[in-house]
C-alpha cells in the first residue's frame, strides 16, 4: 500500500472513531467501508465496523436529554403596542430541538449477530466454523449455510455487505489449492511477500457471481433458495495463465474424466464381489438396470448364478451400482461447473457482457440429474457422498 493510501486509511478510521463516539454510526460505516476498499486486510477496520454495526449506546455521552428536563414551561404575555412580553427569567436563546425518533429496524438481532461474527473474525476457518483439515466439500457446505444468511437481499443489518464480501473471499481462498497453501503458510495477505500476494489476489470472483454459481445463477428468490441444496461451485486452478494453456486443459479434462470413470467402475466391481461395467465391453455384454435409480449396467453371462432375482444379495449389489453411479455423476457435475467457472472468468477479463451471460448459463446436465436424485432418493445420495445411510 502506498504512503498516500495509508494516510487516507488512517484518516478514514479517525473520522469513523469520532462518528462512533458521537453516535453517528451510519457515517462511521461509510468511512470504514472506504478504508476497507484501500486496505482489505486491516483487522482494526473490521473491529470498528462491528462496533459501528452495533449502533449507538443508549447512555452514550453527548446524547441530548429529554426536552422536558432541559426547558421550563413557555409563557406568552399580553400584547403591548404590538410587542410580546417575556418573563424576566425567560432566555432569548432558540429552543433546542428534540432528538429525532429512532428509525425502525428492518433486521433482526440474529441477523446482526451473524454480521458481527464475520466482521470480527479474522481466521477463515473460524469464520466458516470448520477445522483446518476440513475437506473441500465441508468448506462449500459451510459457505452455503452462511451465504444465505448474509446476502444483502435478505440481511439488511449494518455491515452485511462487507460480511458477505469477506465470506466470499474466504471460501474462494480455501477451495483453491494454491491460495489455500499461501493462506495456511502466511495467514493474512498483508503478511505475504509481495510476489505471492500479487498471485494470491488474482482471479477472485465477485460475491454475487460466486453466490450465483452456488445457487443456480441468474435472478433468484431468497426465500426459495433458503430451502435448496443445489450443487456447489468448485474452484479451478489459480492464476490467469495464457489462454492457450486453458485450451489444453479443457481438451485433457474429458480424457481424465473417462479414466476416472473407468477406474471407479473397476473399483465398484471389486467391492460388489462380481464385476460390472457401466458400458458394454469384453465379457460384460448382459445389460441390466437397477431397481431404484434405473441405472443401466453390464455384467457377465453367469451373473444370475451369483445374484438371483428377488434376493437380498441382488438388492445390495444394485444399491452399490447406484452409489457408484451417483459418485460418477457428481464428478461429471464438478467438471461441468469448472468449465462454467473458467468461461465466466474469461468473459469477465474480456469485459464481454453477452459472453458473460452465456457463460453463466453454461449447461450442467449432470448437476441437474444430481438434484433430482437428492429429491427423490436422498438415502442413496447420502451413501454415495459418504454421509451415511
VENHU-V150922 format. One record per pair of residues at least 24 apart in sequence whose ideal C-beta (glycine too) atoms are under 8 Angstrom apart, sorted by sequence separation. I is the first residue (numbers start at 1). GAP is how many residues later the second one is. If there is no record, write none. Layout:
{{I;GAP} {I;GAP}}
//
This chain:
{{28;24} {29;24} {71;24} {143;24} {275;24} {291;24} {297;24} {340;24} {71;25} {274;25} {275;25} {9;26} {70;26} {274;26} {292;26} {295;26} {336;26} {8;27} {25;27} {143;27} {173;27} {291;27} {292;27} {295;27} {336;27} {337;27} {20;28} {25;28} {118;28} {143;28} {290;28} {297;28} {336;28} {9;29} {25;29} {67;29} {142;29} {274;29} {290;29} {293;29} {336;29} {8;30} {9;30} {25;30} {292;30} {295;30} {336;30} {337;30} {13;31} {17;31} {20;31} {25;31} {67;31} {140;31} {290;31} {333;31} {335;31} {336;31} {13;32} {16;32} {20;32} {24;32} {64;32} {114;32} {118;32} {139;32} {172;32} {274;32} {290;32} {293;32} {5;33} {6;33} {9;33} {19;33} {23;33} {172;33} {273;33} {274;33} {293;33} {333;33} {5;34} {64;34} {332;34} {333;34} {13;35} {64;35} {114;35} {115;35} {139;35} {140;35} {169;35} {203;35} {290;35} {9;36} {16;36} {20;36} {63;36} {114;36} {139;36} {168;36} {202;36} {203;36} {330;36} {1;37} {23;37} {168;37} {202;37} {203;37} {329;37} {333;37} {1;38} {111;38} {136;38} {168;38} {172;38} {202;38} {21;39} {23;39} {127;39} {128;39} {136;39} {168;39} {171;39} {199;39} {22;40} {23;40} {115;40} {119;40} {127;40} {167;40} {199;40} {329;40} {330;40} {21;41} {114;41} {329;41} {115;42} {128;42} {165;42} {168;42} {114;43} {115;43} {116;43} {119;43} {127;43} {128;43} {164;43} {168;43} {274;43} {111;44} {115;44} {119;44} {273;44} {326;44} {329;44} {111;45} {112;45} {115;45} {118;45} {272;45} {276;45} {111;46} {112;46} {124;46} {128;46} {119;47} {278;47} {326;47} {107;48} {115;48} {118;48} {272;48} {107;49} {111;49} {114;49} {118;49} {124;49} {125;49} {271;49} {272;49} {106;50} {107;50} {124;50} {278;50} {132;52} {268;52} {107;53} {268;53} {326;54} {330;54} {322;55} {326;55} {330;55} {268;56} {267;57} {323;57} {327;57} {54;58} {175;58} {322;58} {326;58} {327;58} {53;59} {124;59} {175;59} {176;59} {178;59} {179;59} {265;59} {326;59} {151;60} {175;60} {177;60} {178;60} {264;60} {323;60} {324;60} {177;61} {178;61} {319;61} {323;61} {53;62} {54;62} {176;62} {322;62} {53;63} {172;63} {264;63} {265;63} {147;64} {264;64} {319;64} {50;65} {50;66} {53;66} {122;66} {147;67} {261;67} {264;67} {154;68} {50;69} {153;69} {49;70} {50;70} {144;70} {261;70} {143;71} {144;71} {151;71} {260;71} {47;72} {46;73} {47;73} {46;74} {140;74} {148;74} {257;74} {257;75} {46;76} {148;77} {148;78} {257;78} {43;79} {293;80} {253;82} {293;84} {144;85} {253;85} {292;85} {253;86} {293;87} {144;88} {292;88} {143;89} {250;89} {141;91} {140;92} {250;92} {140;93} {140;94} {137;95} {246;96} {136;98} {234;100} {246;100} {231;102} {236;102} {55;103} {234;103} {243;103} {53;104} {233;104} {234;104} {53;105} {232;105} {236;105} {52;106} {53;106} {231;106} {235;106} {236;106} {52;107} {234;107} {233;108} {50;109} {240;109} {49;110} {49;113} {46;120} {213;124} {36;126} {213;127} {33;128} {213;128} {29;129} {33;129} {40;129} {29;130} {213;131} {26;132} {25;133} {231;133} {209;135} {205;136} {231;136} {230;137} {205;139} {209;139} {231;139} {205;140} {231;140} {230;141} {203;142} {218;142} {217;143} {218;143} {217;144} {43;145} {229;145} {41;147} {213;147} {41;148} {42;148} {212;148} {40;149} {41;149} {209;151} {137;248}}
//
